Amino acid sequence: MAAPIITTRAEAAQVLAETLLGDSGNRWRHTAGVAERAADLARCLGLDEDLLVAAAWLHDIGYAAPLVETGFHPIDGARHLTREGWPARVAGLVAYHSGARFVADVRGLASELAEFPDERTIVADVLTYADQTVGPRGDRVDPEARYTEMLHRHGPCSFNALADPVRRPHLQAVTARVEHLLLHS
């Protein structure tokens, strides 16, 4: 059987994500759910669907064991994408998704994160919103419930918990911006 012809970044991203995460259970279900959510949001808001969905498929690839370098999945995934020739914009969206800059700070990885562009655009906000509105099993969830679940899963002494005083307000602001746009679209 011939391999499928890949014509978009999103299709290539799906293949790469499935190769790296396809047998990871909930991580794969979450990733597929984020990609589906990103596609819906891109269409609703008139954003570059191919770019946003590609970043959504790739946002958690840094969890794949062969890619782990720093132990911080946004950086590890973005480094892999850079090595593989993906556009800097896609690597940057992966590197900075869901307030990664705040966690990188408490982990002492701010200079490593700075290797990638931080665009702080509506596309970046929508990627974060898609990630924060899809639970670990790929189901749609409330952003606050998702964040609370993540903190519980990682624990009170985790880097995520240490970053919480600055990360939570950032994620709440992202949610407010995206939901405002959705309300007025």
C-alpha positions as CSV (number, residue, x, y, z in Angstrom):
1,M,0.0,0.0,0.0
2,A,1.4,3.4,-1.0
3,A,2.1,6.0,1.7
4,P,-0.5,8.8,1.7
5,I,0.5,12.0,-0.1
6,I,1.0,14.8,2.4
7,T,0.1,18.2,1.0
8,T,-0.2,20.5,4.1
9,R,1.9,21.3,7.2
10,A,-1.0,20.1,9.3
11,E,-1.0,16.7,7.6
12,A,2.8,16.4,8.0
13,A,2.5,17.5,11.6
14,Q,-0.2,14.8,12.3
15,V,2.1,12.1,10.8
16,L,5.0,13.2,12.9
17,A,2.9,13.5,16.1
18,E,1.4,10.1,15.5
19,T,4.9,8.6,15.0
20,L,6.1,10.1,18.2
21,L,3.0,9.9,20.4
22,G,0.6,7.5,18.7
23,D,1.1,4.8,21.3
24,S,1.1,7.0,24.3
25,G,-2.6,6.6,25.3
26,N,-4.0,9.7,26.9
27,R,-1.2,12.0,25.5
28,W,-2.2,11.0,22.0
29,R,-5.9,11.4,22.7
30,H,-5.2,14.9,24.2
31,T,-3.0,15.8,21.2
32,A,-5.7,14.7,18.7
33,G,-8.3,16.6,20.7
34,V,-6.2,19.8,20.7
35,A,-5.8,19.5,16.9
36,E,-9.5,19.1,16.3
37,R,-10.3,22.0,18.7
38,A,-7.7,24.2,16.9
39,A,-9.2,23.5,13.5
40,D,-12.7,24.5,14.7
41,L,-11.3,27.7,16.3
42,A,-9.3,28.6,13.2
43,R,-12.3,28.3,11.0
44,C,-14.5,30.2,13.4
45,L,-12.0,33.0,13.8
46,G,-10.7,33.1,10.2
47,L,-7.1,32.2,11.2
48,D,-4.5,30.3,9.2
49,E,-5.9,26.8,9.8
50,D,-2.9,24.9,8.4
51,L,-0.4,26.8,10.7
52,L,-2.6,26.5,13.8
53,V,-3.5,22.9,13.4
54,A,0.1,21.9,12.6
55,A,1.3,23.6,15.9
56,A,-1.6,21.9,17.7
57,W,-0.5,18.4,16.5
58,L,3.0,19.2,17.5
59,H,2.6,21.0,20.8
60,D,3.4,18.0,23.0
61,I,5.9,16.0,20.9
62,G,8.6,17.0,23.3
63,Y,7.2,14.4,25.7
64,A,8.3,11.6,23.4
65,A,11.3,9.8,25.0
66,P,13.6,10.1,22.0
67,L,13.3,13.9,22.0
68,V,13.9,14.6,25.7
69,E,16.9,16.8,26.3
70,T,16.0,19.3,28.9
71,G,13.0,17.5,30.4
72,F,10.8,20.5,29.5
73,H,8.6,19.3,26.6
74,P,8.0,22.7,24.9
75,I,11.7,23.3,24.4
76,D,12.5,19.6,23.6
77,G,9.7,19.6,21.0
78,A,10.7,22.9,19.4
79,R,14.4,21.9,19.2
80,H,13.4,18.7,17.3
81,L,11.2,20.7,14.9
82,T,14.1,23.1,14.3
83,R,16.5,20.2,13.6
84,E,13.9,18.7,11.2
85,G,13.6,21.9,9.2
86,W,10.1,23.0,10.4
87,P,9.5,26.8,10.1
88,A,10.7,28.9,13.0
89,R,7.2,30.1,13.6
90,V,5.9,26.6,14.2
91,A,8.8,25.8,16.5
92,G,8.1,29.1,18.4
93,L,4.4,28.3,18.8
94,V,5.3,24.9,20.2
95,A,8.0,26.4,22.5
96,Y,5.8,29.0,24.0
97,H,2.4,27.3,24.2
98,S,0.3,27.5,27.3
99,G,2.5,29.9,29.2
100,A,5.6,27.9,28.9
101,R,7.7,31.0,29.4
102,F,6.6,31.1,33.1
103,V,7.5,27.5,33.7
104,A,10.8,27.9,31.8
105,D,11.7,30.7,34.1
106,V,11.3,28.7,37.3
107,R,13.1,25.8,35.8
108,G,16.1,28.0,34.9
109,L,15.5,27.4,31.1
110,A,14.6,30.9,30.0
111,S,17.7,31.2,27.9
112,E,17.0,27.9,26.2
113,L,13.4,29.0,25.5
114,A,14.7,32.3,24.0
115,E,16.2,30.3,21.1
116,F,12.7,30.4,19.6
117,P,10.5,33.3,18.5
118,D,7.7,34.3,20.9
119,E,5.1,35.9,18.7
120,R,2.4,36.7,21.2
121,T,-0.4,36.8,18.6
122,I,-3.9,35.7,18.4
123,V,-2.6,32.5,16.8
124,A,-0.5,31.8,19.9
125,D,-3.5,32.6,22.1
126,V,-5.8,30.2,20.2
127,L,-3.2,27.4,20.4
128,T,-3.0,27.9,24.1
129,Y,-6.8,28.1,24.4
130,A,-7.2,24.9,22.4
131,D,-4.7,23.1,24.7
132,Q,-6.4,24.5,27.8
133,T,-9.9,23.4,26.7
134,V,-9.0,19.8,26.0
135,G,-8.5,17.4,28.8
136,P,-6.0,14.5,29.1
137,R,-8.4,12.1,27.4
138,G,-9.2,14.4,24.5
139,D,-12.5,15.6,25.9
140,R,-13.5,19.3,25.9
141,V,-13.2,20.8,29.4
142,D,-13.4,24.2,31.0
143,P,-10.1,26.0,31.0
144,E,-10.0,26.5,34.8
145,A,-10.9,22.8,35.4
146,R,-8.1,21.8,33.0
147,Y,-5.5,24.0,34.7
148,T,-6.6,22.8,38.2
149,E,-6.3,19.2,37.0
150,M,-2.9,19.8,35.6
151,L,-1.7,21.4,38.9
152,H,-3.1,18.4,40.8
153,R,-1.5,15.9,38.4
154,H,2.0,17.6,38.6
155,G,1.8,18.2,42.4
156,P,2.2,21.2,44.8
157,C,6.0,21.3,44.6
158,S,6.2,21.0,40.8
159,F,7.6,23.6,38.5
160,N,4.0,24.2,37.3
161,A,2.9,25.0,40.8
162,L,5.9,27.3,41.4
163,A,5.0,29.2,38.2
164,D,1.3,29.4,39.1
165,P,1.2,32.9,40.5
166,V,2.2,34.4,37.1
167,R,1.1,31.6,34.8
168,R,-2.5,31.4,35.9
169,P,-3.3,35.1,35.3
170,H,-1.7,34.8,31.9
171,L,-3.8,31.8,31.0
172,Q,-6.9,33.5,32.3
173,A,-6.2,36.5,30.1
174,V,-5.7,34.3,27.1
175,T,-9.0,32.7,27.8
176,A,-10.7,36.0,28.1
177,R,-9.2,37.3,24.8
178,V,-10.2,34.2,22.8
179,E,-13.6,33.9,24.3
180,H,-14.2,37.6,23.5
181,L,-13.3,37.0,19.9
182,L,-15.5,34.0,19.7
183,L,-18.4,35.9,21.1
184,H,-18.0,38.6,18.5
185,S,-17.2,36.4,15.5
